Structures are given as C-alpha cells and as structure tokens.
Amino acid sequence: MNPALETLVLALKEQRADQRNILFLGAEPHPELPVLTAWQPLKPLADACERSGMILTEKPKGKFSTVLFLPGKTKEETLAGFAMAHGYLAEGGSFITAMANTSGAARFEKELGKATLLSFSVSKHKCRAFGVSNLEAWDAELLAEWQKIAEPHVIAETFFVTQPGVFSAKHIDPGSLLLAGHLPVSLRGNVADLGAGWGFLSHMALNKSPNISRIDLFEADARALECARRNVSGNVNFHWHDVTSGLTETYDHIITNPPFHTAQSKDVDLGKAFLSVAAAALKRNGTLHLVANRQLPYEAHLQELGLRARSIAEDHAYKVIFASK
Ligand SMILES: C[S@@+](CC[C@H](N)C(=O)[O-])C[C@H]1O[C@@H](n2cnc3c(N)ncnc32)[C@H](O)[C@@H]1O
C-alpha cells in the first residue's frame, strides 16, 4: 500500500479529526477509512475508491469538517491542492496532507506554513503528514497564487491546452511527435487512441487522414481528457476509461503512445496490457501505430499476440512500431 496513504490515515486517527464529514482529494482506498466523499481524477484509482465504498464525485460541493489530500507528482498539483482543500474546509475544520520524504514533504510543509499556522506534523513510513485546524486565517494572496498555477494553459507556439499534472503538460511529447510524423495519410473508418492524454495524436491523425470517420479517445486522467475536449474537434468521442479493462468495440486502426509508469515506478506490464487490449480490439486487417522507448520489448509481445510487427522509424530515444492483424 502507498506509504503516504498509511501516514495520512495514521495522522487522521492521531489528530482525532472529525470523521463524519470528510472530503478526500486525490483519494485512494484504505480499510481503516470511514465512508467519505472522494475526488480522484485517475480512473483505475477512482474505480478502486468506489469499490471500497467511497462516494465518488467529479466536483465536490459544500464544506467539510475534515479535508484529506494526497498530492500528485508535480509541485503545481501540490500547491493547487492546498488551495483547493482550503476552499472546501468548514469553519474550524481540519486539513491533513501526507507525502513521501523523497517527494519533498519537508519543502511542502514549509510552503503550507507560509499560508497558515501549522498545527501538527507526523513522520512515519519515510513519509510526513502535516496540516492545520482551520482556526487561523490562510494568506489570501498566496491562496490565489496557488489556485492560478493549476489552471489550464496553452503550450507555447501551439494552440494546445494542457494543465499541470497531466502527461507532457509543458510540451508535446517527443515520442508522440515522432509517431505523428509517421502516421499514414490513409487511416480510414473508426480509430481508437489509447491513453490519449490531452489529445495530440488524435488531433494529428484527424489532420493527416481525411477518411477517418470517427476517433474514440480513451484516457484514465479526467484532467487530461478535459484538455483533449478543447484540443480535438470533429467526430470524436471522449471516454474516461481504464484501457486495461478492455474495449467494447473493434477498430480499423489504433494509435497509441502507451504509458509504462504507475505513480513514480516503471511498469512495462502496463504498456504490454495496452498492447494486448489493442490487439483484441483491432478488426481483421486492422493496423496498430505506436511509439515506445527504444529499449521496450514490444515487438516480441505483439508477435505473441498474433500481430505482424516491425519498427519503421527510430531516433536516439524512441521507435515507431507498425503492426497489423
Ligand atoms: C505516454 S502518455 C501519451 C499521452 C498522449 N497520447 C500523448 O501523445 O501526449 C500515456 C497516457 O496514458 C494514460 N494512461 C495511463 N494509464 C492508463 C490506463 N490504465 N487507461 C487509460 N489511460 C491510461 C496516461 O494518463 C497518459 O495520458
């Protein structure tokens, strides 16, 4: 289990915070948590929260006596999460956050201390939980600054909208750029974009191939999908979906830059699971167009799945693979 979550739950118990009206931002399931309202933009985790009995919401409403927060990977998400938590705190309520020491727990504790007076700090499992009882006022100027940094923004010299925390938020991913350059102009019929992010590959495919009838974008991160809605237009469908759970339709073509990280760690099996789902969802004679880091053993996996696969382009870091069923 996530050690930051363990430390968060420990702090919740130690602080004797009100457990009747809790909001959990960045929620993950834990057997010792009471029924609570949960916000989680990542679909696999959101599904796990729902299965554990949490009340999932896309946009929390109202005020809560206790707000828990497990931040994502970036500084922007963490600071914006502090501001978001403050917006949901009822008068006199408690705010508790936890993160790994290696994720900058001490630094972020100091940051929160600039906004308000901290009331506790607990160190355990190489993580730190800290927070406040909302008796003290929070610095309004700093809160406004933190709110602003998480807002969607445009990538320089493009019209693509992204937001902090989503994959490749500050630039177009170089692997996806390589794949886009090698997408054929002959894609037609129905196309799926697996792990579509903020929509770069779908946008490029639609621009290159006039005979595409429809693209379905599948993405686990609700925030990235929100950006994709602004970046991709035409006959497109947006699905907040865990690709590893499979697809219900079949496709003429599939495009993907598969993920191979879960949280901070490398997970090649996640990328392979994407390819297995793609192979199952391709129509006969359908084609798969993907990009991957050069060292990833995807060609062999595709052959095992019964596809004919070959690398059609490479640079110093990435390879573009074409496979057919
Ligand atoms: C390498 S990125 C590519 C993003 C986008 N296609 C691009 O070119 O910028 C992989 C994407 O897969 C998404 N992802 C990770 N796990 C997923 C899952 N289980 N189901 C669906 N999408 C997932 C990530 O959020 C990320 O946006």
The ligand as a Gaussian input file, in Angstrom:
#p B3LYP/6-31G(d) Opt

LIG

0 1
 C        2.772000       8.238000     -22.740000
 S        1.268000       9.096000     -22.377000
 C        0.676000       9.556000     -24.001000
 C       -0.352000      10.646000     -23.956000
 C       -0.814000      11.184000     -25.308000
 N       -1.230000      10.138000     -26.204000
 C        0.282000      11.993000     -25.977000
 O        0.721000      11.600000     -27.022000
 O        0.661000      13.041000     -25.435000
 C        0.218000       7.791000     -21.852000
 C       -1.179000       8.210000     -21.385000
 O       -1.866000       7.053000     -20.901000
 C       -2.668000       7.426000     -19.796000
 N       -2.925000       6.214000     -19.007000
 C       -2.149000       5.621000     -18.047000
 N       -2.740000       4.518000     -17.588000
 C       -3.906000       4.403000     -18.254000
 C       -4.968000       3.450000     -18.213000
 N       -4.917000       2.383000     -17.399000
 N       -6.033000       3.632000     -19.031000
 C       -6.080000       4.706000     -19.869000
 N       -5.118000       5.639000     -19.954000
 C       -4.041000       5.487000     -19.157000
 C       -1.834000       8.474000     -19.072000
 O       -2.657000       9.294000     -18.243000
 C       -1.200000       9.239000     -20.247000
 O       -2.005000      10.328000     -20.623000

